[in-house]
Amino acid sequence: MTAEEIEIENAAITKAYKELLKVSYTTLSDDDKKLIRGAFEVALDGHKNQRRKSGEAYIFHPLAVAKIVAQEIG
């Protein structure tokens, strides 16, 4: 990947993370936000070299699942 592609992908990952927080931002305590941030950082590090068959960074999958859980369960 080129530096520009990496920058674009990192921006998309950040956007997905922010969308996750936005879903339940009003109901999260500061401790909840810290836990979510910690989980995000662990997942980001754990999946940093993984790609889906489509070529997409794997981290998008756990972020999408977390967003669904936040929307459906709260």
PyMOL Python script that loads the backbone (N, CA, C, O; Angstrom):
from pymol import cmd

cmd.read_pdbstr("""\
ATOM      1  N   MET A   1       0.842  -1.186   0.000  1.00  0.00           N
ATOM      2  CA  MET A   1       0.000   0.000   0.000  1.00  0.00           C
ATOM      3  C   MET A   1       0.886   1.248   0.000  1.00  0.00           C
ATOM      4  O   MET A   1       1.957   1.281   0.606  1.00  0.00           O
ATOM      5  N   THR A   2       0.409   2.238  -0.682  1.00  0.00           N
ATOM      6  CA  THR A   2       1.139   3.499  -0.701  1.00  0.00           C
ATOM      7  C   THR A   2       0.840   4.268   0.587  1.00  0.00           C
ATOM      8  O   THR A   2      -0.105   3.947   1.309  1.00  0.00           O
ATOM      9  N   ALA A   3       1.639   5.266   0.859  1.00  0.00           N
ATOM     10  CA  ALA A   3       1.424   6.102   2.040  1.00  0.00           C
ATOM     11  C   ALA A   3       0.054   6.770   1.980  1.00  0.00           C
ATOM     12  O   ALA A   3      -0.624   6.905   2.998  1.00  0.00           O
ATOM     13  N   GLU A   4      -0.343   7.183   0.794  1.00  0.00           N
ATOM     14  CA  GLU A   4      -1.659   7.822   0.637  1.00  0.00           C
ATOM     15  C   GLU A   4      -2.786   6.833   0.928  1.00  0.00           C
ATOM     16  O   GLU A   4      -3.765   7.189   1.584  1.00  0.00           O
ATOM     17  N   GLU A   5      -2.657   5.607   0.451  1.00  0.00           N
ATOM     18  CA  GLU A   5      -3.680   4.587   0.699  1.00  0.00           C
ATOM     19  C   GLU A   5      -3.772   4.259   2.187  1.00  0.00           C
ATOM     20  O   GLU A   5      -4.863   4.062   2.722  1.00  0.00           O
ATOM     21  N   ILE A   6      -2.629   4.204   2.843  1.00  0.00           N
ATOM     22  CA  ILE A   6      -2.612   3.940   4.286  1.00  0.00           C
ATOM     23  C   ILE A   6      -3.294   5.076   5.033  1.00  0.00           C
ATOM     24  O   ILE A   6      -4.060   4.839   5.967  1.00  0.00           O
ATOM     25  N   GLU A   7      -3.020   6.297   4.628  1.00  0.00           N
ATOM     26  CA  GLU A   7      -3.643   7.465   5.257  1.00  0.00           C
ATOM     27  C   GLU A   7      -5.159   7.445   5.072  1.00  0.00           C
ATOM     28  O   GLU A   7      -5.904   7.742   6.005  1.00  0.00           O
ATOM     29  N   ILE A   8      -5.607   7.102   3.887  1.00  0.00           N
ATOM     30  CA  ILE A   8      -7.048   7.027   3.601  1.00  0.00           C
ATOM     31  C   ILE A   8      -7.695   5.924   4.434  1.00  0.00           C
ATOM     32  O   ILE A   8      -8.774   6.112   4.996  1.00  0.00           O
ATOM     33  N   GLU A   9      -7.029   4.778   4.509  1.00  0.00           N
ATOM     34  CA  GLU A   9      -7.566   3.668   5.287  1.00  0.00           C
ATOM     35  C   GLU A   9      -7.621   4.024   6.774  1.00  0.00           C
ATOM     36  O   GLU A   9      -8.610   3.728   7.444  1.00  0.00           O
ATOM     37  N   ASN A  10      -6.579   4.648   7.288  1.00  0.00           N
ATOM     38  CA  ASN A  10      -6.570   5.056   8.697  1.00  0.00           C
ATOM     39  C   ASN A  10      -7.693   6.047   8.993  1.00  0.00           C
ATOM     40  O   ASN A  10      -8.308   5.986  10.057  1.00  0.00           O
ATOM     41  N   ALA A  11      -7.959   6.944   8.074  1.00  0.00           N
ATOM     42  CA  ALA A  11      -9.064   7.896   8.242  1.00  0.00           C
ATOM     43  C   ALA A  11     -10.399   7.155   8.271  1.00  0.00           C
ATOM     44  O   ALA A  11     -11.288   7.511   9.046  1.00  0.00           O
ATOM     45  N   ALA A  12     -10.545   6.142   7.444  1.00  0.00           N
ATOM     46  CA  ALA A  12     -11.787   5.351   7.419  1.00  0.00           C
ATOM     47  C   ALA A  12     -11.954   4.558   8.718  1.00  0.00           C
ATOM     48  O   ALA A  12     -13.068   4.427   9.224  1.00  0.00           O
ATOM     49  N   ILE A  13     -10.856   4.030   9.254  1.00  0.00           N
ATOM     50  CA  ILE A  13     -10.914   3.302  10.526  1.00  0.00           C
ATOM     51  C   ILE A  13     -11.327   4.251  11.644  1.00  0.00           C
ATOM     52  O   ILE A  13     -12.169   3.907  12.474  1.00  0.00           O
ATOM     53  N   THR A  14     -10.746   5.426  11.667  1.00  0.00           N
ATOM     54  CA  THR A  14     -11.098   6.427  12.672  1.00  0.00           C
ATOM     55  C   THR A  14     -12.565   6.814  12.558  1.00  0.00           C
ATOM     56  O   THR A  14     -13.251   6.967  13.569  1.00  0.00           O
ATOM     57  N   LYS A  15     -13.040   6.970  11.347  1.00  0.00           N
ATOM     58  CA  LYS A  15     -14.451   7.315  11.122  1.00  0.00           C
ATOM     59  C   LYS A  15     -15.368   6.207  11.639  1.00  0.00           C
ATOM     60  O   LYS A  15     -16.382   6.488  12.278  1.00  0.00           O
ATOM     61  N   ALA A  16     -15.017   4.959  11.367  1.00  0.00           N
ATOM     62  CA  ALA A  16     -15.827   3.828  11.832  1.00  0.00           C
ATOM     63  C   ALA A  16     -15.856   3.780  13.361  1.00  0.00           C
ATOM     64  O   ALA A  16     -16.898   3.499  13.953  1.00  0.00           O
ATOM     65  N   TYR A  17     -14.725   4.052  13.994  1.00  0.00           N
ATOM     66  CA  TYR A  17     -14.658   4.079  15.454  1.00  0.00           C
ATOM     67  C   TYR A  17     -15.545   5.190  16.002  1.00  0.00           C
ATOM     68  O   TYR A  17     -16.285   4.972  16.962  1.00  0.00           O
ATOM     69  N   LYS A  18     -15.482   6.366  15.412  1.00  0.00           N
ATOM     70  CA  LYS A  18     -16.296   7.495  15.867  1.00  0.00           C
ATOM     71  C   LYS A  18     -17.780   7.212  15.675  1.00  0.00           C
ATOM     72  O   LYS A  18     -18.599   7.617  16.500  1.00  0.00           O
ATOM     73  N   GLU A  19     -18.133   6.522  14.593  1.00  0.00           N
ATOM     74  CA  GLU A  19     -19.533   6.158  14.360  1.00  0.00           C
ATOM     75  C   GLU A  19     -20.015   5.187  15.428  1.00  0.00           C
ATOM     76  O   GLU A  19     -21.165   5.254  15.863  1.00  0.00           O
ATOM     77  N   LEU A  20     -19.134   4.282  15.851  1.00  0.00           N
ATOM     78  CA  LEU A  20     -19.483   3.362  16.931  1.00  0.00           C
ATOM     79  C   LEU A  20     -19.798   4.137  18.202  1.00  0.00           C
ATOM     80  O   LEU A  20     -20.809   3.877  18.854  1.00  0.00           O
ATOM     81  N   LEU A  21     -18.948   5.077  18.553  1.00  0.00           N
ATOM     82  CA  LEU A  21     -19.193   5.871  19.761  1.00  0.00           C
ATOM     83  C   LEU A  21     -20.459   6.709  19.647  1.00  0.00           C
ATOM     84  O   LEU A  21     -21.193   6.879  20.620  1.00  0.00           O
ATOM     85  N   LYS A  22     -20.701   7.222  18.467  1.00  0.00           N
ATOM     86  CA  LYS A  22     -21.863   8.093  18.232  1.00  0.00           C
ATOM     87  C   LYS A  22     -23.182   7.362  18.477  1.00  0.00           C
ATOM     88  O   LYS A  22     -24.160   7.966  18.919  1.00  0.00           O
ATOM     89  N   VAL A  23     -23.205   6.071  18.190  1.00  0.00           N
ATOM     90  CA  VAL A  23     -24.425   5.275  18.339  1.00  0.00           C
ATOM     91  C   VAL A  23     -24.952   5.318  19.767  1.00  0.00           C
ATOM     92  O   VAL A  23     -26.161   5.409  19.983  1.00  0.00           O
ATOM     93  N   SER A  24     -24.054   5.253  20.736  1.00  0.00           N
ATOM     94  CA  SER A  24     -24.513   5.210  22.130  1.00  0.00           C
ATOM     95  C   SER A  24     -23.799   6.221  23.015  1.00  0.00           C
ATOM     96  O   SER A  24     -23.701   6.027  24.227  1.00  0.00           O
ATOM     97  N   TYR A  25     -23.307   7.287  22.424  1.00  0.00           N
ATOM     98  CA  TYR A  25     -22.505   8.263  23.156  1.00  0.00           C
ATOM     99  C   TYR A  25     -23.226   8.811  24.385  1.00  0.00           C
ATOM    100  O   TYR A  25     -22.608   8.977  25.436  1.00  0.00           O
ATOM    101  N   THR A  26     -24.504   9.088  24.271  1.00  0.00           N
ATOM    102  CA  THR A  26     -25.229   9.713  25.381  1.00  0.00           C
ATOM    103  C   THR A  26     -25.416   8.770  26.560  1.00  0.00           C
ATOM    104  O   THR A  26     -25.639   9.230  27.679  1.00  0.00           O
ATOM    105  N   THR A  27     -25.331   7.467  26.340  1.00  0.00           N
ATOM    106  CA  THR A  27     -25.540   6.513  27.427  1.00  0.00           C
ATOM    107  C   THR A  27     -24.240   5.988  28.024  1.00  0.00           C
ATOM    108  O   THR A  27     -24.268   5.230  28.993  1.00  0.00           O
ATOM    109  N   LEU A  28     -23.109   6.378  27.461  1.00  0.00           N
ATOM    110  CA  LEU A  28     -21.833   5.865  27.942  1.00  0.00           C
ATOM    111  C   LEU A  28     -21.268   6.714  29.074  1.00  0.00           C
ATOM    112  O   LEU A  28     -21.260   7.943  29.010  1.00  0.00           O
ATOM    113  N   SER A  29     -20.799   6.033  30.105  1.00  0.00           N
ATOM    114  CA  SER A  29     -20.078   6.740  31.167  1.00  0.00           C
ATOM    115  C   SER A  29     -18.642   6.953  30.699  1.00  0.00           C
ATOM    116  O   SER A  29     -18.219   6.387  29.692  1.00  0.00           O
ATOM    117  N   ASP A  30     -17.909   7.760  31.424  1.00  0.00           N
ATOM    118  CA  ASP A  30     -16.498   7.971  31.081  1.00  0.00           C
ATOM    119  C   ASP A  30     -15.721   6.652  31.156  1.00  0.00           C
ATOM    120  O   ASP A  30     -14.838   6.394  30.338  1.00  0.00           O
ATOM    121  N   ASP A  31     -16.062   5.820  32.152  1.00  0.00           N
ATOM    122  CA  ASP A  31     -15.400   4.519  32.273  1.00  0.00           C
ATOM    123  C   ASP A  31     -15.721   3.627  31.077  1.00  0.00           C
ATOM    124  O   ASP A  31     -14.851   2.915  30.575  1.00  0.00           O
ATOM    125  N   ASP A  32     -16.985   3.668  30.620  1.00  0.00           N
ATOM    126  CA  ASP A  32     -17.368   2.895  29.433  1.00  0.00           C
ATOM    127  C   ASP A  32     -16.558   3.337  28.219  1.00  0.00           C
ATOM    128  O   ASP A  32     -16.068   2.510  27.451  1.00  0.00           O
ATOM    129  N   LYS A  33     -16.425   4.637  28.059  1.00  0.00           N
ATOM    130  CA  LYS A  33     -15.675   5.178  26.918  1.00  0.00           C
ATOM    131  C   LYS A  33     -14.218   4.732  26.968  1.00  0.00           C
ATOM    132  O   LYS A  33     -13.623   4.428  25.934  1.00  0.00           O
ATOM    133  N   LYS A  34     -13.644   4.693  28.167  1.00  0.00           N
ATOM    134  CA  LYS A  34     -12.268   4.231  28.321  1.00  0.00           C
ATOM    135  C   LYS A  34     -12.144   2.752  27.974  1.00  0.00           C
ATOM    136  O   LYS A  34     -11.177   2.338  27.334  1.00  0.00           O
ATOM    137  N   LEU A  35     -13.132   1.950  28.402  1.00  0.00           N
ATOM    138  CA  LEU A  35     -13.114   0.521  28.088  1.00  0.00           C
ATOM    139  C   LEU A  35     -13.227   0.282  26.584  1.00  0.00           C
ATOM    140  O   LEU A  35     -12.526  -0.560  26.024  1.00  0.00           O
ATOM    141  N   ILE A  36     -14.117   1.032  25.943  1.00  0.00           N
ATOM    142  CA  ILE A  36     -14.284   0.891  24.499  1.00  0.00           C
ATOM    143  C   ILE A  36     -13.007   1.313  23.785  1.00  0.00           C
ATOM    144  O   ILE A  36     -12.577   0.653  22.838  1.00  0.00           O
ATOM    145  N   ARG A  37     -12.410   2.386  24.223  1.00  0.00           N
ATOM    146  CA  ARG A  37     -11.153   2.846  23.603  1.00  0.00           C
ATOM    147  C   ARG A  37     -10.054   1.792  23.775  1.00  0.00           C
ATOM    148  O   ARG A  37      -9.295   1.520  22.845  1.00  0.00           O
ATOM    149  N   GLY A  38      -9.979   1.205  24.966  1.00  0.00           N
ATOM    150  CA  GLY A  38      -8.997   0.156  25.210  1.00  0.00           C
ATOM    151  C   GLY A  38      -9.227  -1.059  24.334  1.00  0.00           C
ATOM    152  O   GLY A  38      -8.283  -1.621  23.779  1.00  0.00           O
ATOM    153  N   ALA A  39     -10.490  -1.467  24.208  1.00  0.00           N
ATOM    154  CA  ALA A  39     -10.829  -2.604  23.357  1.00  0.00           C
ATOM    155  C   ALA A  39     -10.499  -2.308  21.896  1.00  0.00           C
ATOM    156  O   ALA A  39     -10.001  -3.172  21.174  1.00  0.00           O
ATOM    157  N   PHE A  40     -10.781  -1.083  21.472  1.00  0.00           N
ATOM    158  CA  PHE A  40     -10.458  -0.679  20.101  1.00  0.00           C
ATOM    159  C   PHE A  40      -8.957  -0.759  19.861  1.00  0.00           C
ATOM    160  O   PHE A  40      -8.521  -1.275  18.832  1.00  0.00           O
ATOM    161  N   GLU A  41      -8.172  -0.258  20.791  1.00  0.00           N
ATOM    162  CA  GLU A  41      -6.722  -0.285  20.627  1.00  0.00           C
ATOM    163  C   GLU A  41      -6.173  -1.711  20.593  1.00  0.00           C
ATOM    164  O   GLU A  41      -5.271  -2.013  19.813  1.00  0.00           O
ATOM    165  N   VAL A  42      -6.721  -2.587  21.443  1.00  0.00           N
ATOM    166  CA  VAL A  42      -6.300  -3.998  21.442  1.00  0.00           C
ATOM    167  C   VAL A  42      -6.661  -4.649  20.109  1.00  0.00           C
ATOM    168  O   VAL A  42      -5.843  -5.351  19.516  1.00  0.00           O
ATOM    169  N   ALA A  43      -7.887  -4.415  19.639  1.00  0.00           N
ATOM    170  CA  ALA A  43      -8.326  -4.992  18.363  1.00  0.00           C
ATOM    171  C   ALA A  43      -7.514  -4.441  17.201  1.00  0.00           C
ATOM    172  O   ALA A  43      -7.134  -5.183  16.296  1.00  0.00           O
ATOM    173  N   LEU A  44      -7.250  -3.154  17.226  1.00  0.00           N
ATOM    174  CA  LEU A  44      -6.469  -2.529  16.160  1.00  0.00           C
ATOM    175  C   LEU A  44      -5.073  -3.138  16.102  1.00  0.00           C
ATOM    176  O   LEU A  44      -4.575  -3.455  15.022  1.00  0.00           O
ATOM    177  N   ASP A  45      -4.442  -3.300  17.258  1.00  0.00           N
ATOM    178  CA  ASP A  45      -3.109  -3.901  17.302  1.00  0.00           C
ATOM    179  C   ASP A  45      -3.165  -5.376  16.919  1.00  0.00           C
ATOM    180  O   ASP A  45      -2.312  -5.858  16.174  1.00  0.00           O
ATOM    181  N   GLY A  46      -4.160  -6.089  17.420  1.00  0.00           N
ATOM    182  CA  GLY A  46      -4.269  -7.521  17.153  1.00  0.00           C
ATOM    183  C   GLY A  46      -4.546  -7.859  15.697  1.00  0.00           C
ATOM    184  O   GLY A  46      -4.173  -8.931  15.221  1.00  0.00           O
ATOM    185  N   HIS A  47      -5.196  -6.951  14.996  1.00  0.00           N
ATOM    186  CA  HIS A  47      -5.570  -7.198  13.600  1.00  0.00           C
ATOM    187  C   HIS A  47      -4.783  -6.343  12.614  1.00  0.00           C
ATOM    188  O   HIS A  47      -5.139  -6.273  11.438  1.00  0.00           O
ATOM    189  N   LYS A  48      -3.717  -5.693  13.080  1.00  0.00           N
ATOM    190  CA  LYS A  48      -3.011  -4.713  12.245  1.00  0.00           C
ATOM    191  C   LYS A  48      -2.484  -5.273  10.932  1.00  0.00           C
ATOM    192  O   LYS A  48      -2.395  -4.537   9.949  1.00  0.00           O
ATOM    193  N   ASN A  49      -2.142  -6.519  10.889  1.00  0.00           N
ATOM    194  CA  ASN A  49      -1.604  -7.099   9.651  1.00  0.00           C
ATOM    195  C   ASN A  49      -2.594  -8.020   8.941  1.00  0.00           C
ATOM    196  O   ASN A  49      -2.238  -8.689   7.971  1.00  0.00           O
ATOM    197  N   GLN A  50      -3.828  -8.053   9.421  1.00  0.00           N
ATOM    198  CA  GLN A  50      -4.818  -8.944   8.832  1.00  0.00           C
ATOM    199  C   GLN A  50      -5.689  -8.210   7.818  1.00  0.00           C
ATOM    200  O   GLN A  50      -6.065  -7.052   8.003  1.00  0.00           O
ATOM    201  N   ARG A  51      -5.989  -8.919   6.753  1.00  0.00           N
ATOM    202  CA  ARG A  51      -6.856  -8.393   5.691  1.00  0.00           C
ATOM    203  C   ARG A  51      -7.898  -9.444   5.356  1.00  0.00           C
ATOM    204  O   ARG A  51      -7.644 -10.645   5.448  1.00  0.00           O
ATOM    205  N   ARG A  52      -9.064  -8.975   4.970  1.00  0.00           N
ATOM    206  CA  ARG A  52     -10.118  -9.880   4.500  1.00  0.00           C
ATOM    207  C   ARG A  52      -9.799 -10.263   3.057  1.00  0.00           C
ATOM    208  O   ARG A  52      -8.919  -9.666   2.437  1.00  0.00           O
ATOM    209  N   LYS A  53     -10.503 -11.244   2.524  1.00  0.00           N
ATOM    210  CA  LYS A  53     -10.276 -11.655   1.134  1.00  0.00           C
ATOM    211  C   LYS A  53     -10.438 -10.492   0.169  1.00  0.00           C
ATOM    212  O   LYS A  53      -9.791 -10.437  -0.877  1.00  0.00           O
ATOM    213  N   SER A  54     -11.309  -9.568   0.535  1.00  0.00           N
ATOM    214  CA  SER A  54     -11.562  -8.395  -0.316  1.00  0.00           C
ATOM    215  C   SER A  54     -10.379  -7.430  -0.322  1.00  0.00           C
ATOM    216  O   SER A  54     -10.302  -6.542  -1.171  1.00  0.00           O
ATOM    217  N   GLY A  55      -9.461  -7.605   0.623  1.00  0.00           N
ATOM    218  CA  GLY A  55      -8.327  -6.696   0.751  1.00  0.00           C
ATOM    219  C   GLY A  55      -8.537  -5.648   1.829  1.00  0.00           C
ATOM    220  O   GLY A  55      -7.604  -4.937   2.202  1.00  0.00           O
ATOM    221  N   GLU A  56      -9.761  -5.553   2.328  1.00  0.00           N
ATOM    222  CA  GLU A  56     -10.100  -4.584   3.366  1.00  0.00           C
ATOM    223  C   GLU A  56      -9.401  -4.962   4.681  1.00  0.00           C
ATOM    224  O   GLU A  56      -9.239  -6.143   4.985  1.00  0.00           O
ATOM    225  N   ALA A  57      -8.997  -3.965   5.442  1.00  0.00           N
ATOM    226  CA  ALA A  57      -8.403  -4.211   6.753  1.00  0.00           C
ATOM    227  C   ALA A  57      -9.413  -4.947   7.629  1.00  0.00           C
ATOM    228  O   ALA A  57     -10.588  -4.580   7.655  1.00  0.00           O
ATOM    229  N   TYR A  58      -8.973  -5.972   8.341  1.00  0.00           N
ATOM    230  CA  TYR A  58      -9.882  -6.796   9.139  1.00  0.00           C
ATOM    231  C   TYR A  58     -10.577  -6.006  10.246  1.00  0.00           C
ATOM    232  O   TYR A  58     -11.691  -6.355  10.637  1.00  0.00           O
ATOM    233  N   ILE A  59      -9.947  -4.957  10.755  1.00  0.00           N
ATOM    234  CA  ILE A  59     -10.500  -4.194  11.872  1.00  0.00           C
ATOM    235  C   ILE A  59     -11.897  -3.653  11.580  1.00  0.00           C
ATOM    236  O   ILE A  59     -12.669  -3.401  12.504  1.00  0.00           O
ATOM    237  N   PHE A  60     -12.221  -3.475  10.315  1.00  0.00           N
ATOM    238  CA  PHE A  60     -13.561  -2.985   9.978  1.00  0.00           C
ATOM    239  C   PHE A  60     -14.651  -3.962  10.423  1.00  0.00           C
ATOM    240  O   PHE A  60     -15.757  -3.543  10.762  1.00  0.00           O
ATOM    241  N   HIS A  61     -14.345  -5.254  10.421  1.00  0.00           N
ATOM    242  CA  HIS A  61     -15.335  -6.250  10.828  1.00  0.00           C
ATOM    243  C   HIS A  61     -15.685  -6.128  12.317  1.00  0.00           C
ATOM    244  O   HIS A  61     -16.865  -6.008  12.649  1.00  0.00           O
ATOM    245  N   PRO A  62     -14.692  -6.155  13.229  1.00  0.00           N
ATOM    246  CA  PRO A  62     -15.060  -6.002  14.636  1.00  0.00           C
ATOM    247  C   PRO A  62     -15.730  -4.660  14.949  1.00  0.00           C
ATOM    248  O   PRO A  62     -16.597  -4.586  15.820  1.00  0.00           O
ATOM    249  N   LEU A  63     -15.332  -3.615  14.247  1.00  0.00           N
ATOM    250  CA  LEU A  63     -15.992  -2.327  14.450  1.00  0.00           C
ATOM    251  C   LEU A  63     -17.453  -2.381  14.012  1.00  0.00           C
ATOM    252  O   LEU A  63     -18.327  -1.837  14.686  1.00  0.00           O
ATOM    253  N   ALA A  64     -17.712  -3.032  12.894  1.00  0.00           N
ATOM    254  CA  ALA A  64     -19.092  -3.153  12.409  1.00  0.00           C
ATOM    255  C   ALA A  64     -19.940  -3.986  13.367  1.00  0.00           C
ATOM    256  O   ALA A  64     -21.093  -3.648  13.633  1.00  0.00           O
ATOM    257  N   VAL A  65     -19.371  -5.068  13.880  1.00  0.00           N
ATOM    258  CA  VAL A  65     -20.098  -5.910  14.842  1.00  0.00           C
ATOM    259  C   VAL A  65     -20.391  -5.129  16.115  1.00  0.00           C
ATOM    260  O   VAL A  65     -21.500  -5.206  16.644  1.00  0.00           O
ATOM    261  N   ALA A  66     -19.419  -4.383  16.611  1.00  0.00           N
ATOM    262  CA  ALA A  66     -19.613  -3.586  17.820  1.00  0.00           C
ATOM    263  C   ALA A  66     -20.704  -2.546  17.606  1.00  0.00           C
ATOM    264  O   ALA A  66     -21.499  -2.286  18.508  1.00  0.00           O
ATOM    265  N   LYS A  67     -20.747  -1.955  16.427  1.00  0.00           N
ATOM    266  CA  LYS A  67     -21.782  -0.958  16.138  1.00  0.00           C
ATOM    267  C   LYS A  67     -23.160  -1.598  16.128  1.00  0.00           C
ATOM    268  O   LYS A  67     -24.114  -1.025  16.655  1.00  0.00           O
ATOM    269  N   ILE A  68     -23.275  -2.775  15.536  1.00  0.00           N
ATOM    270  CA  ILE A  68     -24.549  -3.488  15.530  1.00  0.00           C
ATOM    271  C   ILE A  68     -24.979  -3.811  16.954  1.00  0.00           C
ATOM    272  O   ILE A  68     -26.140  -3.612  17.313  1.00  0.00           O
ATOM    273  N   VAL A  69     -24.062  -4.303  17.758  1.00  0.00           N
ATOM    274  CA  VAL A  69     -24.373  -4.633  19.160  1.00  0.00           C
ATOM    275  C   VAL A  69     -24.839  -3.371  19.896  1.00  0.00           C
ATOM    276  O   VAL A  69     -25.827  -3.412  20.630  1.00  0.00           O
ATOM    277  N   ALA A  70     -24.139  -2.263  19.705  1.00  0.00           N
ATOM    278  CA  ALA A  70     -24.520  -1.020  20.369  1.00  0.00           C
ATOM    279  C   ALA A  70     -25.913  -0.561  19.942  1.00  0.00           C
ATOM    280  O   ALA A  70     -26.689  -0.072  20.763  1.00  0.00           O
ATOM    281  N   GLN A  71     -26.227  -0.721  18.660  1.00  0.00           N
ATOM    282  CA  GLN A  71     -27.540  -0.298  18.154  1.00  0.00           C
ATOM    283  C   GLN A  71     -28.658  -1.232  18.622  1.00  0.00           C
ATOM    284  O   GLN A  71     -29.742  -0.776  18.988  1.00  0.00           O
ATOM    285  N   GLU A  72     -28.393  -2.520  18.609  1.00  0.00           N
ATOM    286  CA  GLU A  72     -29.432  -3.496  18.904  1.00  0.00           C
ATOM    287  C   GLU A  72     -29.605  -3.779  20.403  1.00  0.00           C
ATOM    288  O   GLU A  72     -30.720  -4.012  20.870  1.00  0.00           O
ATOM    289  N   ILE A  73     -28.512  -3.757  21.139  1.00  0.00           N
ATOM    290  CA  ILE A  73     -28.567  -4.106  22.560  1.00  0.00           C
ATOM    291  C   ILE A  73     -28.428  -2.881  23.446  1.00  0.00           C
ATOM    292  O   ILE A  73     -29.052  -2.789  24.503  1.00  0.00           O
ATOM    293  N   GLY A  74     -27.611  -1.950  23.009  1.00  0.00           N
ATOM    294  CA  GLY A  74     -27.430  -0.734  23.794  1.00  0.00           C
ATOM    295  C   GLY A  74     -26.188  -0.796  24.653  1.00  0.00           C
ATOM    296  O   GLY A  74     -25.891   0.154  25.378  1.00  0.00           O
TER     297      GLY A  74
END
""", "prot")
cmd.dss("prot")
cmd.show_as("cartoon", "prot")
cmd.util.cbc("prot")
cmd.orient("prot")
